[in-house]
Amino acid sequence: MAAIETAVYATHMVFAGLLTGSVLFAAMTFPRVAGNVSTSVREVLAGTLRNVSRASAALLVLTGGYMLTLGGYTDAGALTGTGRGHAVIGMVVLWFLLTGLTEVAGSRIESGDDATTFLYGGAVLAVALLLDAGWLVSTTAL
């Protein structure tokens, strides 16, 4: 594998892990401490979560698009006609949903509203993304 391909795969995996990890962390910790933190702390937490989400979104689009061309998914038939293609489409859909829920949760946290439902929904999507990614990289993904 060429150095550029390795760098693209590594960047993709690092930022996918950062995104899913930060959402899971926020979902498991923030609902427990939401009433005990000041407005400035809440704004910092919400801003950090949204910045991680936005940076990950930008890098995942770039690296994922490059990986699609490397994997031979340049025509619609490759995406819609194979199990791996369906998993890739599923990953993109889950990723869009996770990014949207993270943005909404960040806004609600920042404004002082309850974001628990959005954070838990994001956590479920994050786990689904990790399972999908695991299936994609396994040798059984056909």
C-alpha positions as CSV (number, residue, x, y, z in Angstrom):
1,M,0.0,0.0,0.0
2,A,1.4,3.4,-0.9
3,A,2.2,6.0,1.7
4,I,-0.6,8.3,0.6
5,E,-3.2,5.5,0.9
6,T,-1.9,4.6,4.4
7,A,-2.1,8.2,5.5
8,V,-5.7,8.5,4.1
9,Y,-6.9,5.3,5.8
10,A,-5.2,6.3,9.1
11,T,-6.7,9.8,9.0
12,H,-10.1,8.4,8.2
13,M,-9.9,5.9,11.1
14,V,-8.5,8.4,13.6
15,F,-11.2,11.0,12.9
16,A,-14.0,8.4,12.8
17,G,-12.8,7.1,16.2
18,L,-12.6,10.7,17.5
19,L,-16.1,11.5,16.4
20,T,-17.7,8.3,17.7
21,G,-15.7,8.4,20.9
22,S,-16.6,12.0,21.7
23,V,-20.3,11.4,21.1
24,L,-20.2,8.3,23.3
25,F,-18.3,10.2,26.0
26,A,-20.7,13.1,25.9
27,A,-23.7,10.8,26.0
28,M,-22.4,8.9,29.0
29,T,-21.2,11.9,31.0
30,F,-23.0,15.1,30.2
31,P,-26.6,14.1,31.2
32,R,-25.2,13.3,34.7
33,V,-23.5,16.6,35.2
34,A,-25.7,18.9,33.2
35,G,-27.3,20.6,36.2
36,N,-24.1,21.0,38.0
37,V,-22.0,23.0,35.5
38,S,-21.9,26.7,34.8
39,T,-23.0,28.3,31.6
40,S,-19.4,28.8,30.5
41,V,-18.4,25.2,31.0
42,R,-21.6,24.1,29.2
43,E,-20.7,26.4,26.3
44,V,-17.1,25.0,26.1
45,L,-18.3,21.4,26.2
46,A,-20.9,22.0,23.5
47,G,-18.5,24.0,21.4
48,T,-15.8,21.3,21.6
49,L,-18.3,18.6,20.7
50,R,-19.5,20.5,17.7
51,N,-16.0,21.4,16.6
52,V,-14.9,17.8,16.8
53,S,-18.0,16.9,14.8
54,R,-17.4,19.5,12.1
55,A,-13.7,18.7,11.7
56,S,-14.4,15.0,11.5
57,A,-17.2,15.6,9.0
58,A,-14.9,17.5,6.7
59,L,-12.0,15.0,6.9
60,L,-14.3,12.0,6.7
61,V,-15.9,13.4,3.5
62,L,-12.4,13.9,1.9
63,T,-10.8,10.7,3.0
64,G,-14.0,8.6,2.5
65,G,-14.4,10.0,-1.0
66,Y,-10.8,9.1,-1.8
67,M,-11.2,5.6,-0.3
68,L,-14.3,5.1,-2.5
69,T,-12.2,5.7,-5.6
70,L,-9.5,3.4,-4.4
71,G,-12.1,0.6,-3.7
72,G,-13.5,0.8,-7.2
73,Y,-16.8,2.3,-6.2
74,T,-16.8,4.9,-9.0
75,D,-20.1,3.7,-10.5
76,A,-23.5,3.3,-8.9
77,G,-23.6,-0.5,-9.6
78,A,-20.7,-1.2,-7.3
79,L,-22.4,0.6,-4.4
80,T,-25.9,-0.8,-5.0
81,G,-25.1,-4.3,-6.2
82,T,-22.8,-5.6,-3.5
83,G,-22.9,-6.2,0.3
84,R,-19.9,-4.0,0.8
85,G,-21.5,-1.3,-1.3
86,H,-24.6,-1.4,0.9
87,A,-22.5,-1.2,4.0
88,V,-20.7,1.9,2.6
89,I,-24.1,3.5,1.8
90,G,-25.3,2.6,5.3
91,M,-22.2,4.1,6.8
92,V,-22.7,7.4,4.9
93,V,-26.3,7.6,6.0
94,L,-25.4,6.8,9.6
95,W,-22.6,9.4,9.5
96,F,-25.0,12.1,8.2
97,L,-27.5,11.3,10.9
98,L,-24.8,11.3,13.6
99,T,-23.5,14.6,12.5
100,G,-27.0,16.1,12.5
101,L,-27.8,14.8,16.0
102,T,-24.5,16.0,17.3
103,E,-25.1,19.5,16.0
104,V,-28.6,19.6,17.5
105,A,-27.3,18.2,20.8
106,G,-24.5,20.8,20.9
107,S,-27.0,23.6,20.3
108,R,-29.3,22.4,23.0
109,I,-26.5,22.0,25.5
110,E,-25.2,25.5,24.7
111,S,-28.7,27.0,25.3
112,G,-29.2,25.1,28.5
113,D,-31.9,22.8,27.2
114,D,-32.0,19.0,27.8
115,A,-30.0,17.2,25.1
116,T,-30.1,13.8,26.6
117,T,-32.3,12.3,23.9
118,F,-30.1,13.6,21.1
119,L,-26.9,12.4,22.9
120,Y,-28.3,8.9,23.4
121,G,-29.5,8.8,19.8
122,G,-26.1,9.8,18.7
123,A,-24.5,7.2,20.9
124,V,-26.7,4.5,19.3
125,L,-25.7,5.8,15.8
126,A,-22.0,5.8,16.9
127,V,-22.2,2.2,17.9
128,A,-24.0,1.3,14.7
129,L,-21.2,3.1,12.7
130,L,-18.5,1.2,14.6
131,L,-20.3,-2.1,13.9
132,D,-20.7,-1.2,10.2
133,A,-17.0,-0.3,10.0
134,G,-16.0,-3.5,11.7
135,W,-18.0,-5.5,9.2
136,L,-16.5,-3.6,6.3
137,V,-12.9,-4.3,7.3
138,S,-13.6,-7.9,8.2
139,T,-12.7,-10.6,5.7
140,T,-16.3,-11.8,5.6
141,A,-17.6,-8.6,4.0
142,L,-18.5,-9.7,0.5
